[in-house]
Amino acid sequence: MRCADETSIGRVLLLTRWQNAGQKALAAELALLAELHAKGALSDEEFSAAKLRTLGD
C-alpha cells in the first residue's frame, strides 16, 4: 500500500512528464496498461513494471 506522500510524488512526476512532448502517446500507453490490468491480462507485478518502463523510471 502506498502512503500519501508516494502518491503525491507520483502524481507530480506524472504531470511533469505529461507536459513534455509526446504527452498524448504517454497517456494512451498508460491507459492501455490500465485497461489490460483491469481485464486481468497483466498481473499487479507486470502492471507496475510496465508503468515504470513507460514513465522512464
BALOBA-1460 file (C-alpha; in Angstrom, 3 decimals):
// residues 57
<rec num="1" residu="m" x="0.000" y="0.000" z="0.000"/>
<rec num="2" residu="r" x="1.302" y="3.450" z="-0.871"/>
<rec num="3" residu="c" x="1.465" y="6.310" z="1.572"/>
<rec num="4" residu="a" x="0.016" y="9.703" z="0.674"/>
<rec num="5" residu="d" x="3.478" y="11.192" z="0.018"/>
<rec num="6" residu="e" x="4.347" y="8.498" z="-2.542"/>
<rec num="7" residu="t" x="1.032" y="9.016" z="-4.286"/>
<rec num="8" residu="s" x="1.515" y="12.798" z="-4.393"/>
<rec num="9" residu="i" x="5.064" y="12.457" z="-5.692"/>
<rec num="10" residu="g" x="3.880" y="10.015" z="-8.330"/>
<rec num="11" residu="r" x="1.193" y="12.432" z="-9.471"/>
<rec num="12" residu="v" x="3.664" y="15.318" z="-9.683"/>
<rec num="13" residu="l" x="6.107" y="13.205" z="-11.674"/>
<rec num="14" residu="l" x="3.353" y="12.034" z="-13.978"/>
<rec num="15" residu="l" x="2.090" y="15.586" z="-14.570"/>
<rec num="16" residu="t" x="5.614" y="16.807" z="-15.255"/>
<rec num="17" residu="r" x="6.182" y="14.033" z="-17.757"/>
<rec num="18" residu="w" x="2.873" y="14.815" z="-19.499"/>
<rec num="19" residu="q" x="3.990" y="18.384" z="-20.060"/>
<rec num="20" residu="n" x="6.810" y="17.151" z="-22.279"/>
<rec num="21" residu="a" x="6.481" y="16.311" z="-25.956"/>
<rec num="22" residu="g" x="4.570" y="13.140" z="-26.612"/>
<rec num="23" residu="q" x="2.167" y="13.595" z="-23.739"/>
<rec num="24" residu="k" x="-0.745" y="12.128" z="-25.677"/>
<rec num="25" residu="a" x="1.227" y="8.988" z="-26.526"/>
<rec num="26" residu="l" x="2.231" y="8.556" z="-22.896"/>
<rec num="27" residu="a" x="-1.334" y="8.948" z="-21.688"/>
<rec num="28" residu="a" x="-2.543" y="6.453" z="-24.284"/>
<rec num="29" residu="e" x="0.097" y="3.928" z="-23.233"/>
<rec num="30" residu="l" x="-0.803" y="4.273" z="-19.559"/>
<rec num="31" residu="a" x="-4.499" y="3.939" z="-20.370"/>
<rec num="32" residu="l" x="-3.821" y="0.776" z="-22.343"/>
<rec num="33" residu="l" x="-1.779" y="-0.672" z="-19.490"/>
<rec num="34" residu="a" x="-4.531" y="0.169" z="-17.002"/>
<rec num="35" residu="e" x="-7.119" y="-1.474" z="-19.249"/>
<rec num="36" residu="l" x="-5.039" y="-4.633" z="-19.647"/>
<rec num="37" residu="h" x="-4.505" y="-4.754" z="-15.889"/>
<rec num="38" residu="a" x="-8.210" y="-4.263" z="-15.181"/>
<rec num="39" residu="k" x="-9.072" y="-7.095" z="-17.572"/>
<rec num="40" residu="g" x="-6.583" y="-9.418" z="-15.888"/>
<rec num="41" residu="a" x="-4.195" y="-9.587" z="-18.838"/>
<rec num="42" residu="l" x="-1.423" y="-8.100" z="-16.677"/>
<rec num="43" residu="s" x="-0.671" y="-9.135" z="-13.115"/>
<rec num="44" residu="d" x="-0.047" y="-6.464" z="-10.477"/>
<rec num="45" residu="e" x="3.696" y="-7.031" z="-10.854"/>
<rec num="46" residu="e" x="3.583" y="-6.841" z="-14.656"/>
<rec num="47" residu="f" x="1.462" y="-3.685" z="-14.499"/>
<rec num="48" residu="s" x="3.858" y="-1.981" z="-12.084"/>
<rec num="49" residu="a" x="6.892" y="-2.921" z="-14.168"/>
<rec num="50" residu="a" x="5.244" y="-1.740" z="-17.388"/>
<rec num="51" residu="k" x="4.298" y="1.596" z="-15.799"/>
<rec num="52" residu="l" x="7.879" y="2.104" z="-14.646"/>
<rec num="53" residu="r" x="9.206" y="1.367" z="-18.138"/>
<rec num="54" residu="t" x="6.632" y="3.679" z="-19.711"/>
<rec num="55" residu="l" x="7.368" y="6.523" z="-17.327"/>
<rec num="56" residu="g" x="11.102" y="6.097" z="-17.785"/>
<rec num="57" residu="d" x="11.716" y="5.422" z="-14.108"/>
